[in-house]
Amino acid sequence: MLPQFENTEIAFKYRSDKEMKLAKFLFSSMGNPALSSLGMKLTQFALSWKLPVKGLIKKTLFDQFCGGETMDEAAQTAAVIGKYGVGTILDYGVEGKESEEDFDRAVPEFVKAIKYAATNKNIPFISLKVTGFARFALLEKIHSEATLSTEEQGEWKRVYDRIDFICKAAAQANVMVLVDAEESWIQKPVDDLTDAMMAQYNQVKAIVFNTFQMYRHDRLLFLQESVAFAKAHNYQLGAKLVRGAYMEKERRRAADMGYRDPIQPSKEATDKDYDAAVLYCLENLSGLSVFIGTHNEESCMKAARYMEANGVPATTEHVYFSQLYGMSDNISFNLANSGYHVAKYLPYGPVTDVLPYLMRRAQENSSVAGQTGRELSLIEKEIDRRRI
């Protein structure tokens, strides 16, 4: 059964009237770029001066886009959406750490999340960023193929060991791991590390997934090469497909440093490659599992139509759809209602530590053409429906 993305009753059944009113306020605010920009600046200013705004952030942006400050709070949120067939990706959302001590401290948090997920069928995934376990500058140096010092070689070995420890725990618990993509100038060591983890732990099924950002013009070919490489080395590829998250930063750096812009020339080119990547994966499910991470209704519908037309059951363990928590509920909950596997990205962590993530959500909703308006129109439609 194909999903009906216009059905707001299914989309927002898990949200109370109070939560719907808050969502309307937030997306109305984010729909005004000037107001959104001012709000972000004031928030950062207030936090830098340690003004008492944490409670306000927690009751607004944080509650809309995050699962809680602790894993237990995130688990409660996961239980709510799990009642409607929507799974959860536990995403420990702390960013911007740079010390070996911080990297080491993060490992048990991820293992704890894996162990909890193993006891809950509604939490099939955890997510991690390699930059949560390695210095950005180290990854940049490896990507550039510069020679590492003896000390840096030891540092990189510790990064490998941290990721391996987490992936081994995930394989033993049968919990899948999504490795996020990074900026193009540090992506090569991330790809290589993730390939090594897939070769080690994806012998029977896809446990570890690499992320392919299709707003890069070279990623469709890289995906096809990755499928061939996995096949040649006898493991299942885990392919998480997204459009991408660093466009403005990527374009600016390429212009400043005088190298070819890695980003697609247009949104249409990105959409074309994204849908081609989804189709390629759906045609090759015998050797891979695909994670379709997008807020684009058309891309999701194309995938669902292909599956229905070609006898790929909605319940196959080889296909997952995903959207961010707090966004595109009309896609997530209607796909789940039609029997497809869906999981929401659910960041959690202390409010101040998760703030960089929240700022990106606000910026993206302000800058992506039509996204905020679409969210707001669906929220208003459901509020109106409940009044009748």
C-alpha positions as a Markdown table, in Angstrom:
| # | Residue | x | y | z |
|---|---|---|---|---|
| 1 | Met | 0.0 | 0.0 | 0.0 |
| 2 | Leu | 1.4 | 3.3 | -1.1 |
| 3 | Pro | 1.6 | 6.1 | 1.6 |
| 4 | Gln | -0.6 | 9.1 | 1.6 |
| 5 | Phe | 1.6 | 12.0 | 2.5 |
| 6 | Glu | -1.3 | 14.5 | 2.8 |
| 7 | Asn | -2.8 | 12.6 | 5.7 |
| 8 | Thr | -2.1 | 14.8 | 8.7 |
| 9 | Glu | -4.2 | 12.8 | 11.1 |
| 10 | Ile | -1.8 | 9.9 | 10.8 |
| 11 | Ala | 1.2 | 12.3 | 10.6 |
| 12 | Phe | 0.6 | 14.0 | 13.9 |
| 13 | Lys | -1.4 | 11.5 | 15.9 |
| 14 | Tyr | 1.5 | 11.3 | 18.4 |
| 15 | Arg | 1.5 | 15.1 | 19.0 |
| 16 | Ser | -0.8 | 16.8 | 21.6 |
| 17 | Asp | -2.6 | 20.0 | 20.8 |
| 18 | Lys | -0.1 | 21.9 | 22.9 |
| 19 | Glu | 2.8 | 20.4 | 21.0 |
| 20 | Met | 1.1 | 21.3 | 17.7 |
| 21 | Lys | 0.8 | 24.9 | 18.7 |
| 22 | Leu | 4.4 | 25.0 | 19.7 |
| 23 | Ala | 5.4 | 23.5 | 16.3 |
| 24 | Lys | 3.3 | 26.1 | 14.5 |
| 25 | Phe | 5.1 | 28.9 | 16.4 |
| 26 | Leu | 8.6 | 27.5 | 15.7 |
| 27 | Phe | 8.1 | 26.9 | 12.0 |
| 28 | Ser | 6.4 | 30.3 | 11.7 |
| 29 | Ser | 9.5 | 31.9 | 13.3 |
| 30 | Met | 11.9 | 29.9 | 11.1 |
| 31 | Gly | 10.0 | 30.9 | 8.0 |
| 32 | Asn | 11.2 | 34.4 | 8.6 |
| 33 | Pro | 15.0 | 34.4 | 7.9 |
| 34 | Ala | 15.6 | 37.7 | 9.6 |
| 35 | Leu | 13.8 | 36.7 | 12.7 |
| 36 | Ser | 15.4 | 33.3 | 12.7 |
| 37 | Ser | 18.9 | 34.8 | 12.3 |
| 38 | Leu | 18.3 | 37.3 | 15.1 |
| 39 | Gly | 17.0 | 34.5 | 17.4 |
| 40 | Met | 20.1 | 32.4 | 16.8 |
| 41 | Lys | 22.4 | 35.3 | 17.5 |
| 42 | Leu | 20.6 | 36.2 | 20.7 |
| 43 | Thr | 20.7 | 32.6 | 21.8 |
| 44 | Gln | 24.4 | 32.3 | 21.3 |
| 45 | Phe | 25.0 | 35.7 | 23.0 |
| 46 | Ala | 22.9 | 34.7 | 26.0 |
| 47 | Leu | 24.7 | 31.3 | 26.4 |
| 48 | Ser | 28.1 | 32.9 | 26.0 |
| 49 | Trp | 27.3 | 35.3 | 28.9 |
| 50 | Lys | 25.7 | 32.4 | 30.8 |
| 51 | Leu | 22.3 | 34.0 | 31.0 |
| 52 | Pro | 19.4 | 31.8 | 32.2 |
| 53 | Val | 18.0 | 30.8 | 28.7 |
| 54 | Lys | 18.6 | 27.0 | 28.9 |
| 55 | Gly | 15.0 | 26.4 | 30.1 |
| 56 | Leu | 13.6 | 28.4 | 27.2 |
| 57 | Ile | 15.7 | 26.6 | 24.6 |
| 58 | Lys | 14.7 | 23.2 | 26.1 |
| 59 | Lys | 11.0 | 24.0 | 25.9 |
| 60 | Thr | 11.2 | 25.2 | 22.3 |
| 61 | Leu | 13.8 | 24.2 | 19.8 |
| 62 | Phe | 15.1 | 21.3 | 21.9 |
| 63 | Asp | 11.8 | 19.7 | 22.6 |
| 64 | Gln | 10.9 | 19.9 | 18.9 |
| 65 | Phe | 14.0 | 18.4 | 17.4 |
| 66 | Cys | 15.7 | 16.4 | 20.2 |
| 67 | Gly | 14.7 | 13.4 | 22.2 |
| 68 | Gly | 16.0 | 14.5 | 25.6 |
| 69 | Glu | 19.1 | 15.4 | 27.6 |
| 70 | Thr | 19.8 | 11.8 | 28.6 |
| 71 | Met | 19.5 | 8.4 | 26.9 |
| 72 | Asp | 16.6 | 7.6 | 29.3 |
| 73 | Glu | 14.7 | 10.7 | 28.2 |
| 74 | Ala | 15.4 | 9.8 | 24.5 |
| 75 | Ala | 14.1 | 6.3 | 25.2 |
| 76 | Gln | 10.9 | 7.7 | 26.4 |
| 77 | Thr | 10.5 | 9.7 | 23.2 |
| 78 | Ala | 11.4 | 6.6 | 21.2 |
| 79 | Ala | 8.6 | 4.7 | 23.0 |
| 80 | Val | 6.1 | 7.3 | 22.0 |
| 81 | Ile | 6.8 | 7.2 | 18.3 |
| 82 | Gly | 7.3 | 3.5 | 18.4 |
| 83 | Lys | 3.6 | 3.0 | 19.2 |
| 84 | Tyr | 3.0 | 4.1 | 15.6 |
| 85 | Gly | 5.6 | 1.9 | 13.9 |
| 86 | Val | 8.3 | 4.5 | 13.7 |
| 87 | Gly | 11.7 | 3.4 | 14.8 |
| 88 | Thr | 14.5 | 5.5 | 16.3 |
| 89 | Ile | 18.1 | 6.2 | 15.6 |
| 90 | Leu | 19.8 | 7.1 | 18.8 |
| 91 | Asp | 22.2 | 10.0 | 18.0 |
| 92 | Tyr | 24.4 | 11.2 | 20.9 |
| 93 | Gly | 24.4 | 14.8 | 19.6 |
| 94 | Val | 27.5 | 16.2 | 21.4 |
| 95 | Glu | 29.8 | 17.9 | 18.9 |
| 96 | Gly | 33.0 | 20.0 | 18.8 |
| 97 | Lys | 35.2 | 18.1 | 21.1 |
| 98 | Glu | 38.9 | 18.0 | 20.4 |
| 99 | Ser | 40.8 | 16.2 | 23.2 |
| 100 | Glu | 41.8 | 12.6 | 23.6 |
| 101 | Glu | 40.0 | 12.5 | 26.9 |
| 102 | Asp | 36.7 | 13.7 | 25.4 |
| 103 | Phe | 37.0 | 11.1 | 22.6 |
| 104 | Asp | 37.6 | 8.3 | 25.1 |
| 105 | Arg | 34.7 | 9.4 | 27.2 |
| 106 | Ala | 32.3 | 9.3 | 24.3 |
| 107 | Val | 33.0 | 5.6 | 23.6 |
| 108 | Pro | 31.1 | 4.1 | 26.6 |
| 109 | Glu | 28.1 | 6.5 | 25.9 |
| 110 | Phe | 27.8 | 4.9 | 22.4 |
| 111 | Val | 28.2 | 1.3 | 23.8 |
| 112 | Lys | 25.5 | 2.2 | 26.4 |
| 113 | Ala | 23.2 | 3.3 | 23.6 |
| 114 | Ile | 23.9 | 0.1 | 21.7 |
| 115 | Lys | 23.1 | -2.1 | 24.7 |
| 116 | Tyr | 19.9 | -0.2 | 25.3 |
| 117 | Ala | 18.9 | -0.5 | 21.6 |
| 118 | Ala | 19.5 | -4.2 | 21.7 |
| 119 | Thr | 16.7 | -4.5 | 24.2 |
| 120 | Asn | 14.2 | -2.4 | 22.2 |
| 121 | Lys | 13.0 | -3.5 | 18.8 |
| 122 | Asn | 11.9 | 0.1 | 18.1 |
| 123 | Ile | 15.6 | 1.3 | 18.1 |
| 124 | Pro | 17.3 | -0.5 | 15.2 |
| 125 | Phe | 20.1 | 2.1 | 14.7 |
| 126 | Ile | 22.7 | 4.3 | 16.4 |
| 127 | Ser | 24.5 | 7.1 | 14.6 |
| 128 | Leu | 28.0 | 8.3 | 15.0 |
| 129 | Lys | 30.4 | 10.9 | 13.5 |
| 130 | Val | 34.1 | 10.1 | 13.2 |
| 131 | Thr | 34.8 | 13.7 | 14.2 |
| 132 | Gly | 33.4 | 12.7 | 17.6 |
| 133 | Phe | 36.4 | 10.5 | 18.0 |
| 134 | Ala | 39.1 | 12.2 | 16.1 |
| 135 | Arg | 40.7 | 15.6 | 15.7 |
| 136 | Phe | 39.5 | 17.4 | 12.6 |
| 137 | Ala | 43.0 | 18.5 | 11.7 |
| 138 | Leu | 44.2 | 14.8 | 11.9 |
| 139 | Leu | 41.5 | 13.7 | 9.5 |
| 140 | Glu | 42.4 | 16.7 | 7.2 |
| 141 | Lys | 46.1 | 15.7 | 7.1 |
| 142 | Ile | 45.2 | 12.0 | 6.3 |
| 143 | His | 42.9 | 13.1 | 3.6 |
| 144 | Ser | 45.6 | 15.2 | 2.0 |
| 145 | Glu | 47.9 | 12.2 | 2.0 |
| 146 | Ala | 50.5 | 14.0 | 4.0 |
| 147 | Thr | 53.0 | 11.8 | 6.0 |
| 148 | Leu | 51.9 | 11.3 | 9.6 |
| 149 | Ser | 54.4 | 11.6 | 12.4 |
| 150 | Thr | 54.9 | 8.7 | 14.8 |
| 151 | Glu | 52.7 | 10.4 | 17.3 |
| 152 | Glu | 50.0 | 11.0 | 14.7 |
| 153 | Gln | 50.1 | 7.4 | 13.6 |
| 154 | Gly | 49.4 | 6.4 | 17.2 |
| 155 | Glu | 46.6 | 8.9 | 17.4 |
| 156 | Trp | 45.0 | 7.5 | 14.3 |
| 157 | Lys | 45.3 | 4.0 | 15.6 |
| 158 | Arg | 43.4 | 5.1 | 18.7 |
| 159 | Val | 40.6 | 6.5 | 16.5 |
| 160 | Tyr | 40.4 | 3.2 | 14.6 |
| 161 | Asp | 40.3 | 1.3 | 17.9 |
| 162 | Arg | 37.4 | 3.5 | 19.2 |
| 163 | Ile | 35.3 | 3.0 | 16.1 |
| 164 | Asp | 36.1 | -0.7 | 16.0 |
| 165 | Phe | 35.1 | -1.1 | 19.6 |
| 166 | Ile | 31.7 | 0.5 | 19.0 |
| 167 | Cys | 31.1 | -1.5 | 15.8 |
| 168 | Lys | 32.1 | -4.7 | 17.4 |
| 169 | Ala | 29.6 | -4.1 | 20.2 |
| 170 | Ala | 26.9 | -3.2 | 17.6 |
| 171 | Ala | 27.6 | -6.4 | 15.6 |
| 172 | Gln | 27.3 | -8.5 | 18.8 |
| 173 | Ala | 24.1 | -6.8 | 19.7 |
| 174 | Asn | 22.7 | -6.9 | 16.1 |
| 175 | Val | 22.2 | -3.1 | 16.2 |
| 176 | Met | 23.0 | -1.1 | 13.0 |
| 177 | Val | 25.5 | 1.8 | 13.0 |
| 178 | Leu | 25.2 | 4.8 | 10.7 |
| 179 | Val | 28.5 | 6.6 | 10.1 |
| 180 | Asp | 27.8 | 10.2 | 9.2 |
| 181 | Ala | 29.4 | 11.9 | 6.2 |
| 182 | Glu | 31.8 | 14.8 | 6.9 |
| 183 | Glu | 33.2 | 17.7 | 4.9 |
| 184 | Ser | 34.8 | 16.7 | 1.5 |
| 185 | Trp | 38.3 | 17.6 | 2.7 |
| 186 | Ile | 38.2 | 15.0 | 5.5 |
| 187 | Gln | 35.9 | 12.4 | 3.9 |
| 188 | Lys | 38.5 | 10.0 | 2.5 |
| 189 | Pro | 39.7 | 8.7 | 5.9 |
| 190 | Val | 36.1 | 8.4 | 7.0 |
| 191 | Asp | 35.3 | 6.3 | 3.9 |
| 192 | Asp | 38.3 | 4.2 | 4.4 |
| 193 | Leu | 37.6 | 3.6 | 8.1 |
| 194 | Thr | 34.0 | 2.8 | 7.4 |
| 195 | Asp | 34.9 | 0.4 | 4.6 |
| 196 | Ala | 37.2 | -1.4 | 7.0 |
| 197 | Met | 34.4 | -1.7 | 9.5 |
| 198 | Met | 31.9 | -3.0 | 6.9 |
| 199 | Ala | 34.5 | -5.6 | 5.7 |
| 200 | Gln | 34.8 | -6.8 | 9.3 |
| 201 | Tyr | 31.2 | -6.7 | 10.5 |
| 202 | Asn | 28.9 | -6.9 | 7.4 |
| 203 | Gln | 29.7 | -10.5 | 6.5 |
| 204 | Val | 26.1 | -11.7 | 7.1 |
| 205 | Lys | 24.1 | -8.5 | 7.0 |
| 206 | Ala | 24.7 | -4.8 | 6.8 |
| 207 | Ile | 25.5 | -3.7 | 10.4 |
| 208 | Val | 27.7 | -0.7 | 9.5 |
| 209 | Phe | 26.5 | 1.9 | 6.9 |
| 210 | Asn | 28.5 | 4.5 | 5.1 |
| 211 | Thr | 26.9 | 7.8 | 4.1 |
| 212 | Phe | 26.8 | 9.0 | 0.5 |
| 213 | Gln | 26.1 | 12.8 | 0.1 |
| 214 | Met | 24.5 | 13.1 | -3.3 |
| 215 | Tyr | 24.9 | 16.9 | -3.5 |
| 216 | Arg | 28.5 | 16.0 | -4.4 |
| 217 | His | 28.8 | 15.4 | -8.1 |
| 218 | Asp | 31.2 | 12.4 | -7.6 |
| 219 | Arg | 29.2 | 10.4 | -5.1 |
| 220 | Leu | 26.9 | 8.4 | -7.5 |
| 221 | Leu | 30.0 | 6.9 | -9.1 |
| 222 | Phe | 31.6 | 6.4 | -5.7 |
| 223 | Leu | 28.4 | 4.5 | -4.6 |
| 224 | Gln | 28.6 | 2.3 | -7.6 |
| 225 | Glu | 32.3 | 1.6 | -7.0 |
| 226 | Ser | 31.5 | 0.9 | -3.3 |
| 227 | Val | 28.9 | -1.7 | -4.3 |
| 228 | Ala | 31.5 | -3.4 | -6.6 |
| 229 | Phe | 34.2 | -3.3 | -3.9 |
| 230 | Ala | 31.9 | -4.8 | -1.3 |
| 231 | Lys | 30.9 | -7.6 | -3.7 |
| 232 | Ala | 34.6 | -8.3 | -4.6 |
| 233 | His | 35.5 | -8.5 | -0.9 |
| 234 | Asn | 32.4 | -10.6 | 0.1 |
| 235 | Tyr | 30.5 | -8.3 | 2.4 |
| 236 | Gln | 27.2 | -6.5 | 2.4 |
| 237 | Leu | 27.3 | -2.8 | 1.7 |
| 238 | Gly | 25.4 | -0.5 | 4.0 |
| 239 | Ala | 24.4 | 2.6 | 2.0 |
| 240 | Lys | 22.9 | 5.6 | 3.7 |
| 241 | Leu | 21.8 | 8.1 | 1.0 |
| 242 | Val | 21.3 | 11.8 | 1.8 |
| 243 | Arg | 21.4 | 14.9 | -0.2 |
| 244 | Gly | 24.0 | 16.7 | 2.0 |
| 245 | Ala | 24.6 | 19.2 | 4.7 |
| 246 | Tyr | 27.7 | 21.4 | 4.0 |
| 247 | Met | 26.9 | 23.1 | 0.7 |
| 248 | Glu | 27.7 | 26.7 | 1.5 |
| 249 | Lys | 30.8 | 25.8 | 3.4 |
| 250 | Glu | 32.0 | 23.6 | 0.6 |
| 251 | Arg | 31.4 | 26.1 | -2.1 |
| 252 | Arg | 33.2 | 28.9 | -0.2 |
| 253 | Arg | 36.3 | 26.8 | 0.6 |
| 254 | Ala | 36.6 | 25.6 | -3.1 |
| 255 | Ala | 36.4 | 29.3 | -4.3 |
| 256 | Asp | 38.9 | 30.5 | -1.7 |
| 257 | Met | 41.4 | 27.7 | -2.4 |
| 258 | Gly | 40.9 | 27.5 | -6.1 |
| 259 | Tyr | 39.9 | 23.9 | -6.6 |
| 260 | Arg | 36.9 | 22.4 | -8.4 |
| 261 | Asp | 33.7 | 22.9 | -6.5 |
| 262 | Pro | 32.7 | 19.4 | -5.3 |
| 263 | Ile | 29.0 | 20.4 | -5.2 |
| 264 | Gln | 26.4 | 19.7 | -7.9 |
| 265 | Pro | 25.7 | 22.7 | -10.2 |
| 266 | Ser | 22.0 | 22.8 | -9.3 |
| 267 | Lys | 19.4 | 21.3 | -7.0 |
| 268 | Glu | 18.0 | 19.5 | -10.1 |
| 269 | Ala | 21.3 | 17.8 | -10.6 |
| 270 | Thr | 21.3 | 16.8 | -6.9 |
| 271 | Asp | 17.8 | 15.4 | -7.1 |
| 272 | Lys | 18.6 | 13.5 | -10.3 |
| 273 | Asp | 21.7 | 11.8 | -8.7 |
| 274 | Tyr | 19.8 | 11.1 | -5.5 |
| 275 | Asp | 16.9 | 9.3 | -7.2 |
| 276 | Ala | 19.4 | 7.5 | -9.4 |
| 277 | Ala | 21.3 | 6.3 | -6.3 |
| 278 | Val | 18.1 | 5.1 | -4.7 |
| 279 | Leu | 17.1 | 3.2 | -7.8 |
| 280 | Tyr | 20.6 | 1.7 | -8.2 |
| 281 | Cys | 20.4 | 0.4 | -4.6 |
| 282 | Leu | 16.9 | -1.0 | -5.0 |
| 283 | Glu | 18.1 | -2.8 | -8.1 |
| 284 | Asn | 21.0 | -4.4 | -6.1 |
| 285 | Leu | 19.4 | -5.4 | -2.8 |
| 286 | Ser | 21.0 | -8.9 | -2.9 |
| 287 | Gly | 24.3 | -7.2 | -2.0 |
| 288 | Leu | 23.4 | -4.3 | 0.1 |
| 289 | Ser | 20.9 | -2.5 | 2.4 |
| 290 | Val | 19.9 | 1.0 | 1.7 |
| 291 | Phe | 18.9 | 3.7 | 4.1 |
| 292 | Ile | 16.9 | 6.4 | 2.3 |
| 293 | Gly | 17.4 | 9.5 | 4.4 |
| 294 | Thr | 15.4 | 12.4 | 2.9 |
| 295 | His | 12.6 | 14.9 | 3.5 |
| 296 | Asn | 11.8 | 14.9 | -0.2 |
| 297 | Glu | 8.3 | 13.5 | -0.6 |
| 298 | Glu | 8.8 | 12.8 | -4.3 |
| 299 | Ser | 12.0 | 10.7 | -3.7 |
| 300 | Cys | 10.2 | 8.7 | -1.0 |
| 301 | Met | 7.2 | 8.1 | -3.3 |
| 302 | Lys | 9.4 | 7.0 | -6.2 |
| 303 | Ala | 11.1 | 4.5 | -4.0 |
| 304 | Ala | 7.8 | 3.2 | -2.6 |
| 305 | Arg | 6.4 | 2.9 | -6.2 |
| 306 | Tyr | 9.4 | 1.0 | -7.4 |
| 307 | Met | 9.2 | -1.4 | -4.5 |
| 308 | Glu | 5.5 | -2.0 | -5.1 |
| 309 | Ala | 5.9 | -2.4 | -8.8 |
| 310 | Asn | 8.8 | -4.8 | -8.5 |
| 311 | Gly | 7.6 | -7.0 | -5.7 |
| 312 | Val | 10.0 | -5.7 | -3.1 |
| 313 | Pro | 8.0 | -6.1 | 0.1 |
| 314 | Ala | 7.6 | -3.0 | 2.3 |
| 315 | Thr | 8.8 | -5.1 | 5.2 |
| 316 | Thr | 12.2 | -6.0 | 3.7 |
| 317 | Glu | 15.0 | -5.6 | 6.1 |
| 318 | His | 17.1 | -4.2 | 3.2 |
| 319 | Val | 15.3 | -0.9 | 3.0 |
| 320 | Tyr | 14.8 | 1.8 | 5.6 |
| 321 | Phe | 13.4 | 5.3 | 5.2 |
| 322 | Ser | 14.4 | 8.1 | 7.6 |
| 323 | Gln | 13.7 | 11.7 | 8.5 |
| 324 | Leu | 14.8 | 13.9 | 11.3 |
| 325 | Tyr | 12.8 | 14.0 | 14.5 |
| 326 | Gly | 10.5 | 17.0 | 14.5 |
| 327 | Met | 10.4 | 17.3 | 10.7 |
| 328 | Ser | 8.5 | 15.6 | 7.9 |
| 329 | Asp | 6.2 | 13.6 | 10.1 |
| 330 | Asn | 3.8 | 13.4 | 7.2 |
| 331 | Ile | 6.4 | 11.2 | 5.4 |
| 332 | Ser | 7.6 | 9.2 | 8.4 |
| 333 | Phe | 4.3 | 8.2 | 10.0 |
| 334 | Asn | 2.4 | 7.6 | 6.7 |
| 335 | Leu | 5.2 | 5.4 | 5.4 |
| 336 | Ala | 5.1 | 3.5 | 8.7 |
| 337 | Asn | 1.4 | 3.3 | 8.5 |
| 338 | Ser | 1.8 | 1.6 | 5.0 |
| 339 | Gly | 4.1 | -1.0 | 6.4 |
| 340 | Tyr | 7.5 | 0.4 | 5.4 |
| 341 | His | 10.5 | 0.5 | 7.8 |
| 342 | Val | 11.0 | 4.0 | 9.0 |
| 343 | Ala | 13.3 | 5.4 | 11.7 |
| 344 | Lys | 13.6 | 9.0 | 13.0 |
| 345 | Tyr | 17.0 | 10.5 | 13.8 |
| 346 | Leu | 16.7 | 11.3 | 17.5 |
| 347 | Pro | 19.6 | 13.5 | 18.9 |
| 348 | Tyr | 20.0 | 13.6 | 22.6 |
| 349 | Gly | 22.5 | 15.2 | 25.1 |
| 350 | Pro | 22.8 | 18.2 | 27.3 |
| 351 | Val | 21.0 | 21.3 | 25.9 |
| 352 | Thr | 24.2 | 23.4 | 25.6 |
| 353 | Asp | 26.2 | 20.6 | 23.9 |
| 354 | Val | 23.4 | 19.9 | 21.4 |
| 355 | Leu | 23.1 | 23.6 | 20.5 |
| 356 | Pro | 25.2 | 23.4 | 17.3 |
| 357 | Tyr | 22.8 | 20.7 | 16.0 |
| 358 | Leu | 19.8 | 22.9 | 16.9 |
| 359 | Met | 21.3 | 25.9 | 15.2 |
| 360 | Arg | 21.8 | 23.9 | 12.0 |
| 361 | Arg | 18.2 | 22.8 | 12.1 |
| 362 | Ala | 17.0 | 26.4 | 12.4 |
| 363 | Gln | 19.4 | 27.5 | 9.6 |
| 364 | Glu | 18.4 | 24.7 | 7.3 |
| 365 | Asn | 14.7 | 25.3 | 7.8 |
| 366 | Ser | 15.2 | 29.0 | 7.1 |
| 367 | Ser | 17.3 | 28.4 | 3.9 |
| 368 | Val | 15.8 | 25.4 | 2.2 |
| 369 | Ala | 13.2 | 26.7 | -0.2 |
| 370 | Gly | 9.7 | 25.5 | 0.6 |
| 371 | Gln | 10.7 | 23.3 | 3.6 |
| 372 | Thr | 9.4 | 25.5 | 6.4 |
| 373 | Gly | 6.3 | 26.5 | 4.4 |
| 374 | Arg | 5.4 | 22.9 | 3.8 |
| 375 | Glu | 5.9 | 21.9 | 7.4 |
| 376 | Leu | 3.8 | 24.9 | 8.5 |
| 377 | Ser | 1.0 | 24.2 | 6.1 |
| 378 | Leu | 0.6 | 20.6 | 7.3 |
| 379 | Ile | 0.7 | 21.6 | 10.9 |
| 380 | Glu | -2.0 | 24.3 | 10.3 |
| 381 | Lys | -4.0 | 21.7 | 8.3 |
| 382 | Glu | -4.0 | 19.3 | 11.3 |
| 383 | Ile | -4.8 | 22.0 | 13.8 |
| 384 | Asp | -7.8 | 23.0 | 11.7 |
| 385 | Arg | -8.9 | 19.4 | 11.3 |
| 386 | Arg | -8.8 | 18.9 | 15.1 |
| 387 | Arg | -11.1 | 22.0 | 15.6 |
| 388 | Ile | -13.9 | 20.4 | 13.5 |
